[in-house]
């Protein structure tokens, strides 16, 4: 698959990016090279060497992924698991059209935040983030708007990234091995089932 351009080479114009939102597709699996880079970031806790996203886009993505999988008493959340890094690494491996879908989705998220709270999404208070999340996740099974469609795509990528991370595999699922799983299925509660891996029960609603 062709490599996507870096953030300096992608046309990040808002109008161009928003046009791409209409045909959102799920991200593929991260390559072996990408998985190795992701593992190194977690091991070293190094600063994010962004490949595609700008710093403001990355910060918004960190807030979004943490809102999708927040820290709790069981394990850390998506931010500490470096899920935003996982997605940025993935975007460096996909077609330009897919990159534009993500850039457009993050632009829509910021526009929603500015319209409702006069602040970028990455700068919102927790209660404000929750309010936006309630709005964009309400039609998850049949997205009606571009922002709802972006949320579905972001949630899928967040779950995959989290359960590819050391935190997701070891802390959350209690996996005792020492290798990252190439195509881990993730938590079955995402599919509306009780999960045999982590023991969590599906709660309808």
Rosetta silent file (secondary structure, phi, psi, omega in degrees, C-alpha in Angstrom):
SEQUENCE: XXXXXXXXXXXXXXXXXXXXXXXXXXXXXXXXXXXXXXXXXXXXXXXXXXXXXXXXXXXXXXXXXXXXXXXXXXXXXXXXXXXXXXXXXXXXXXXXXXXXXXXXXXXXXXXXXXXXXXXXXXXXXXXXXXXXXXXXXXXXXXXXXXXXXXXXXXXXXXXXXXXXXXXXXXXXXXXXXXXXXXXXXXXXXXXXXXXXXXXXXXXXX
SCORE:     score description
SCORE:     0.000 S_00000001
   1 L     0.000  135.717 -177.646    0.000    0.000    0.000 S_00000001
   2 L   -60.689  146.247  177.274    1.386    3.431   -0.899 S_00000001
   3 L   -74.566  141.756  173.841    2.804    5.465    1.913 S_00000001
   4 L   -79.000  152.929  176.714    0.890    8.532    2.977 S_00000001
   5 L   -70.480  158.018  175.303    2.711   11.841    2.901 S_00000001
   6 L   -73.381  173.927 -176.378    3.898   13.376    6.119 S_00000001
   7 L   -59.654  -27.696 -179.540    2.043   16.291    7.645 S_00000001
   8 L   -78.031  -16.861 -176.464    4.206   18.720    5.732 S_00000001
   9 L  -106.939   -5.933 -177.832    3.310   17.064    2.427 S_00000001
  10 L   -92.613  136.324  173.455   -0.428   16.493    2.826 S_00000001
  11 L   -72.933  101.754 -175.592   -2.935   19.045    1.627 S_00000001
  12 L   -96.537   19.482  177.068   -4.637   19.640    4.940 S_00000001
  13 L   -55.725  134.605 -173.607   -7.030   22.261    3.653 S_00000001
  14 H   -59.311  -41.552 -177.584  -10.241   21.965    5.585 S_00000001
  15 H   -63.532  -43.413  179.335  -12.478   21.907    2.506 S_00000001
  16 H   -64.359  -43.122 -178.099  -10.476   19.107    0.874 S_00000001
  17 H   -65.708  -42.089 -177.010  -10.359   17.093    4.076 S_00000001
  18 H   -66.716  -30.579  178.617  -14.067   17.416    4.804 S_00000001
  19 H   -62.443  -29.899 -175.984  -14.992   16.158    1.335 S_00000001
  20 H   -78.099  -13.620 -174.772  -13.294   12.848    2.124 S_00000001
  21 H   -64.590  -25.711 -173.741  -15.413   12.167    5.205 S_00000001
  22 H   -65.528  -17.900 -176.492  -18.304   10.775    3.198 S_00000001
  23 H  -125.169   52.651 -176.514  -16.566    7.477    2.416 S_00000001
  24 L   -64.540  135.844  176.130  -14.964    6.523    5.724 S_00000001
  25 L  -127.975  156.277  178.951  -13.267    3.137    5.860 S_00000001
  26 L   -70.775  147.292  176.792  -11.695    1.221    8.719 S_00000001
  27 L   -72.178  149.118  176.371   -7.939    1.419    9.086 S_00000001
  28 L   -76.122 -178.585  174.984   -5.923   -1.704    8.233 S_00000001
  29 L   -74.507  148.912  176.807   -3.654   -3.491   10.672 S_00000001
  30 L   -68.863  140.062 -179.693   -0.363   -1.831   11.516 S_00000001
  31 L   -67.245  166.884  177.377    2.606   -3.320    9.671 S_00000001
  32 H   -59.584  -39.411  178.049    5.328   -5.279   11.446 S_00000001
  33 H   -64.204  -41.844  178.299    7.607   -2.258   11.117 S_00000001
  34 H   -65.745  -40.032  177.763    4.900   -0.049   12.581 S_00000001
  35 H   -61.655  -39.056  178.305    4.285   -2.464   15.449 S_00000001
  36 H   -64.961  -42.979  177.915    7.982   -2.376   16.290 S_00000001
  37 H   -63.413  -39.256  178.813    7.964    1.430   16.303 S_00000001
  38 H   -64.487  -42.745  178.903    4.862    1.386   18.516 S_00000001
  39 H   -62.448  -40.464  179.909    6.518   -1.028   20.941 S_00000001
  40 H   -64.436  -40.394  178.827    9.601    1.197   21.164 S_00000001
  41 H   -60.493  -40.353 -179.475    7.487    4.250   21.964 S_00000001
  42 H   -70.881  -39.722 -177.483    5.857    2.397   24.845 S_00000001
  43 H   -68.850  -40.045 -175.553    9.120    0.973   26.159 S_00000001
  44 H   -92.834  -15.840 -174.494   11.025    4.257   26.070 S_00000001
  45 L    53.885   37.143 -178.696    8.085    6.577   26.791 S_00000001
  46 L   -73.702  160.615  175.593    9.644    8.878   24.217 S_00000001
  47 L   -62.751  152.799 -176.381    7.969   12.003   22.883 S_00000001
  48 L   -71.484  114.827  176.589    5.663   11.409   19.934 S_00000001
  49 L   -86.475   79.001 -170.183    7.639   11.688   16.649 S_00000001
  50 L   -56.132  131.638 -178.907    4.569   12.651   14.622 S_00000001
  51 L  -101.048  -30.948 -175.242    4.556   11.261   11.099 S_00000001
  52 L  -128.849  -52.012 -174.562    1.255   12.581    9.739 S_00000001
  53 L   -76.388  148.671  171.877   -0.770   14.574   12.237 S_00000001
  54 L   -76.576  167.092  179.828    0.060   18.085   13.362 S_00000001
  55 H   -60.241  -45.866  177.465    0.537   18.706   17.067 S_00000001
  56 H   -61.755  -39.250  178.110   -2.969   20.242   17.513 S_00000001
  57 H   -64.290  -41.992  179.694   -4.533   17.327   15.610 S_00000001
  58 H   -64.665  -41.236  179.356   -2.603   14.839   17.722 S_00000001
  59 H   -64.124  -38.973  176.702   -3.656   16.550   20.951 S_00000001
  60 H   -65.243  -39.710  179.552   -7.303   16.422   19.890 S_00000001
  61 H   -65.852  -38.187  176.937   -6.896   12.738   19.031 S_00000001
  62 H   -60.107  -43.005  179.386   -5.388   12.019   22.446 S_00000001
  63 H   -65.981  -42.060 -179.082   -8.422   13.559   24.149 S_00000001
  64 H   -63.548  -47.775 -178.043  -10.802   11.672   21.859 S_00000001
  65 H   -65.874  -36.215  177.744   -9.174    8.271   22.377 S_00000001
  66 H   -67.405  -33.206  176.807   -9.002    8.787   26.154 S_00000001
  67 H   -68.487  -30.970  179.210  -12.709    9.643   26.148 S_00000001
  68 H   -76.271  -44.501  175.726  -13.392    6.385   24.312 S_00000001
  69 L  -127.634   87.053 -178.686  -11.229    4.260   26.649 S_00000001
  70 L   -79.718  161.744  173.802  -10.623    6.217   29.859 S_00000001
  71 L   -66.763  146.777  174.996   -8.426    5.153   32.729 S_00000001
  72 L  -144.826 -169.107 -176.959  -10.216    3.308   35.526 S_00000001
  73 L   -69.457  -15.528 -178.056   -9.405    1.261   38.616 S_00000001
  74 L   -86.256  -42.800 -174.683   -8.464   -1.714   36.436 S_00000001
  75 L  -163.017  163.534  176.376   -5.950   -0.178   34.047 S_00000001
  76 L   -64.904  166.282 -178.318   -4.707    3.057   32.435 S_00000001
  77 L   -93.657 -167.957 -174.436   -6.599    4.569   29.538 S_00000001
  78 L   -64.146  -32.897 -178.440   -5.905    5.134   25.852 S_00000001
  79 L   -64.410  -49.128 -179.334   -3.662    8.139   26.391 S_00000001
  80 L   -67.715  -27.341  177.667   -1.156    6.288   28.562 S_00000001
  81 L   -77.552   -3.440  176.777   -1.365    3.307   26.183 S_00000001
  82 L    66.387   36.999 -178.015   -0.195    5.667   23.407 S_00000001
  83 H   -65.344  -36.234  177.998   -3.208    4.929   21.199 S_00000001
  84 H   -62.629  -36.430  175.348   -2.921    8.281   19.410 S_00000001
  85 H   -63.738  -42.022  178.329    0.650    7.312   18.480 S_00000001
  86 H   -57.119  -45.217 -178.651   -0.655    3.999   17.149 S_00000001
  87 H   -67.932  -40.563  177.972   -3.124    5.823   14.905 S_00000001
  88 H   -62.150  -39.843  176.428   -0.513    8.306   13.684 S_00000001
  89 H   -63.153  -40.121  177.978    1.761    5.391   12.772 S_00000001
  90 H   -64.185  -41.561 -178.426   -1.124    3.759   10.911 S_00000001
  91 H   -65.186  -22.925  177.044   -1.888    6.941    9.000 S_00000001
  92 L   -75.386   -8.532 -176.479    1.708    6.950    7.766 S_00000001
  93 L  -111.483   -2.332 -173.355    0.996    3.620    6.052 S_00000001
  94 L  -109.625  174.480  179.172   -2.317    4.292    4.328 S_00000001
  95 L   -66.735  155.795 -179.089   -3.547    6.105    1.233 S_00000001
  96 H   -58.360  -35.345 -179.854   -3.826    9.875    1.183 S_00000001
  97 H   -60.735  -39.834  179.624   -7.620    9.650    0.978 S_00000001
  98 H   -68.974  -39.450  175.786   -7.779    7.880    4.330 S_00000001
  99 H   -57.607  -44.018 -179.696   -5.461   10.474    5.883 S_00000001
 100 H   -63.947  -33.490  176.677   -7.823   13.184    4.655 S_00000001
 101 H   -60.970  -42.988 -179.833  -10.751   11.383    6.263 S_00000001
 102 H   -70.463  -42.508  178.268   -9.030   11.587    9.637 S_00000001
 103 H   -62.365  -41.958  177.795   -7.931   15.175    9.173 S_00000001
 104 H   -64.223  -40.396  179.029  -11.463   16.070    8.133 S_00000001
 105 H   -64.589  -41.663  177.923  -12.943   14.243   11.112 S_00000001
 106 H   -67.211  -32.586  175.757  -10.653   16.014   13.564 S_00000001
 107 H   -66.141  -41.162  177.006  -11.561   19.327   11.904 S_00000001
 108 H   -63.331  -39.227  179.452  -15.241   18.542   12.409 S_00000001
 109 H   -63.208  -43.343  177.520  -14.568   17.686   16.051 S_00000001
 110 H   -65.977  -39.270  179.210  -12.852   21.021   16.597 S_00000001
 111 H   -62.663  -40.374  177.615  -15.656   22.844   14.786 S_00000001
 112 H   -63.474  -43.052  179.915  -18.212   21.191   17.085 S_00000001
 113 H   -64.874  -42.891  179.981  -16.174   22.164   20.150 S_00000001
 114 H   -65.803  -39.480 -179.419  -15.765   25.762   18.968 S_00000001
 115 H   -65.636  -39.721 -174.774  -19.473   26.047   18.150 S_00000001
 116 H   -91.009  -35.191 -172.057  -20.622   24.747   21.515 S_00000001
 117 H  -129.195    3.301  177.889  -17.882   25.811   23.905 S_00000001
 118 L    55.943   39.598  179.313  -15.703   28.334   22.023 S_00000001
 119 L  -154.323  147.163  175.331  -12.603   26.234   22.538 S_00000001
 120 L   -59.943  154.696 -176.631  -10.684   23.586   20.557 S_00000001
 121 H   -57.872  -38.043 -177.295  -11.594   20.010   21.444 S_00000001
 122 H   -69.447  -12.513 -177.817   -8.195   19.388   23.044 S_00000001
 123 H  -107.969    5.925 -178.099   -8.758   22.263   25.478 S_00000001
 124 L   -74.495  153.281  171.158  -12.243   21.311   26.681 S_00000001
 125 L   -73.089  161.212 -177.100  -13.056   20.394   30.264 S_00000001
 126 H   -56.701  -41.613 -179.091  -13.997   16.769   30.942 S_00000001
 127 H   -65.284  -33.587  178.404  -17.694   17.599   31.230 S_00000001
 128 H   -71.843  -40.440  175.495  -17.595   19.380   27.883 S_00000001
 129 H   -60.078  -44.847  179.675  -15.829   16.453   26.226 S_00000001
 130 H   -59.451  -39.781 -179.169  -18.473   14.137   27.678 S_00000001
 131 H   -63.269  -42.447  178.299  -21.240   16.321   26.256 S_00000001
 132 H   -69.072  -39.963  179.366  -19.775   16.137   22.762 S_00000001
 133 H   -62.328  -38.735  177.872  -19.146   12.415   23.053 S_00000001
 134 H   -62.068  -37.156 -179.537  -22.771   11.821   23.981 S_00000001
 135 H   -70.700  -47.333 -171.969  -23.833   13.692   20.848 S_00000001
 136 H   -81.558  -12.132 -179.562  -21.516   12.043   18.335 S_00000001
 137 L  -102.485    2.269 -171.538  -21.968    8.491   19.680 S_00000001
 138 L   -72.779  -21.543  178.261  -25.771    8.435   19.809 S_00000001
 139 L  -120.172   47.040 -172.984  -26.178    6.834   16.364 S_00000001
 140 L   -60.229  -35.295 -177.328  -23.196    4.530   16.478 S_00000001
 141 L   -82.293  -16.652  178.671  -24.927    1.660   14.663 S_00000001
 142 L  -150.688   73.034 -175.181  -26.300    3.866   11.899 S_00000001
 143 L   -53.474  132.725 -177.441  -24.314    7.093   11.729 S_00000001
 144 L  -103.821  -20.084 -176.523  -26.388    9.978   10.406 S_00000001
 145 L  -128.298  160.794  176.573  -23.772   12.718   10.170 S_00000001
 146 H   -57.455  -36.891 -179.331  -20.120   12.909    9.091 S_00000001
 147 H   -69.812  -36.856  175.633  -19.055   13.514   12.691 S_00000001
 148 H   -65.119  -39.254  177.885  -20.974   10.449   13.877 S_00000001
 149 H   -64.631  -39.280  178.156  -19.314    8.417   11.105 S_00000001
 150 H   -64.912  -39.307  178.190  -15.914    9.702   12.181 S_00000001
 151 H   -59.314  -43.027  179.472  -16.618    8.674   15.768 S_00000001
 152 H   -59.800  -45.797  179.152  -17.346    5.112   14.623 S_00000001
 153 H   -63.746  -43.459 -179.185  -14.062    4.993   12.709 S_00000001
 154 H   -65.947  -37.777  179.548  -12.129    6.533   15.614 S_00000001
 155 H   -65.727  -43.074  178.550  -13.635    4.103   18.114 S_00000001
 156 H   -59.524  -45.422 -179.489  -12.680    1.098   15.987 S_00000001
 157 H   -67.814  -36.530  179.695   -9.109    2.356   15.676 S_00000001
 158 H   -65.257  -46.195  178.909   -8.925    3.215   19.380 S_00000001
 159 H   -61.464  -44.167  179.837  -10.046   -0.242   20.488 S_00000001
 160 H   -64.081  -45.515  179.829   -7.595   -1.892   18.100 S_00000001
 161 H   -63.307  -41.124 -178.329   -4.724    0.351   19.191 S_00000001
 162 H   -63.761  -44.197 -177.919   -5.478   -0.134   22.877 S_00000001
 163 L   -85.539    9.465  167.415   -5.543   -3.919   22.631 S_00000001
 164 L  -102.542  -16.618 -177.655   -2.319   -3.841   20.628 S_00000001
 165 L   -80.338  160.093  176.664   -0.565   -1.888   23.381 S_00000001
 166 H   -61.134  -39.811  179.622    1.272   -3.385   26.328 S_00000001
 167 H   -63.648  -46.011 -178.919   -1.217   -1.750   28.682 S_00000001
 168 H   -65.289  -41.472 -177.033   -4.205   -3.170   26.853 S_00000001
 169 H   -73.957  -49.203 -172.622   -2.783   -6.670   26.539 S_00000001
 170 H   -89.328  -49.787 -175.801   -1.156   -7.071   29.951 S_00000001
 171 H   -75.226  -45.579 -175.682   -2.884   -4.649   32.332 S_00000001
 172 H   -80.306  -48.500 -175.224   -6.417   -4.766   30.966 S_00000001
 173 L   -93.828  -12.588  178.838   -6.680   -8.332   29.645 S_00000001
 174 L    69.609   26.022  178.598   -4.134   -9.924   31.942 S_00000001
 175 L   -68.261  132.687 -172.439   -2.353  -11.668   29.067 S_00000001
 176 L   -96.492   -3.968 -179.994    0.756  -13.396   30.471 S_00000001
 177 L   -74.659 -178.837 -177.228    2.821  -13.721   27.309 S_00000001
 178 L  -123.879   17.647 -179.512    5.608  -11.370   26.336 S_00000001
 179 L  -122.321  145.590  172.352    4.801  -10.680   22.681 S_00000001
 180 L   -70.444  140.157 -178.698    2.506   -8.193   21.029 S_00000001
 181 L   -86.089  131.160 -174.266   -0.329   -9.971   19.240 S_00000001
 182 L   -66.087  -40.577 -178.709   -0.364   -9.367   15.492 S_00000001
 183 L  -138.954   62.949 -177.547   -4.155   -9.455   15.112 S_00000001
 184 L   -68.572  137.924 -173.332   -5.644   -9.466   18.590 S_00000001
 185 L   -73.622  -19.101 -179.141   -9.416   -9.639   18.534 S_00000001
 186 L    83.740 -175.557 -177.738   -9.907   -7.114   21.321 S_00000001
 187 L   -78.091  129.472 -176.250  -12.571   -7.102   23.985 S_00000001
 188 H   -69.919  -15.043  177.692  -15.720   -8.961   22.923 S_00000001
 189 H   -63.436  -22.344  176.538  -17.960   -6.462   24.722 S_00000001
 190 H   -66.292  -21.451  179.195  -17.380   -4.237   21.696 S_00000001
 191 H  -101.212   13.597  178.375  -19.362   -6.828   19.715 S_00000001
 192 L    77.510   25.928 -178.840  -22.205   -6.964   22.217 S_00000001
 193 L  -126.407  160.263  168.037  -20.979  -10.140   23.910 S_00000001
 194 L   -68.286  142.240 -174.445  -19.558  -11.151   27.259 S_00000001
 195 L   -96.559  119.728  178.118  -15.768  -11.205   26.885 S_00000001
 196 L   -75.492  -13.370 -176.692  -13.975  -14.514   27.590 S_00000001
 197 L   -83.563  -46.943 -175.218  -10.601  -12.731   27.529 S_00000001
 198 L  -110.577   -8.491  177.354  -11.012  -10.088   30.228 S_00000001
 199 L    84.962   -0.582  179.115  -14.140  -11.321   32.003 S_00000001
 200 L   -72.338  148.496  178.937  -16.145   -8.149   31.411 S_00000001
 201 L  -101.430  142.603  177.136  -19.880   -8.454   30.836 S_00000001
 202 L   -73.990  134.277  176.335  -21.697   -6.730   28.020 S_00000001
 203 L  -116.149  114.462 -178.457  -24.159   -4.082   29.196 S_00000001
 204 L   -64.742  149.175  177.193  -26.839   -3.228   26.682 S_00000001
 205 L   112.344    0.000    0.000  -27.579    0.394   26.069 S_00000001
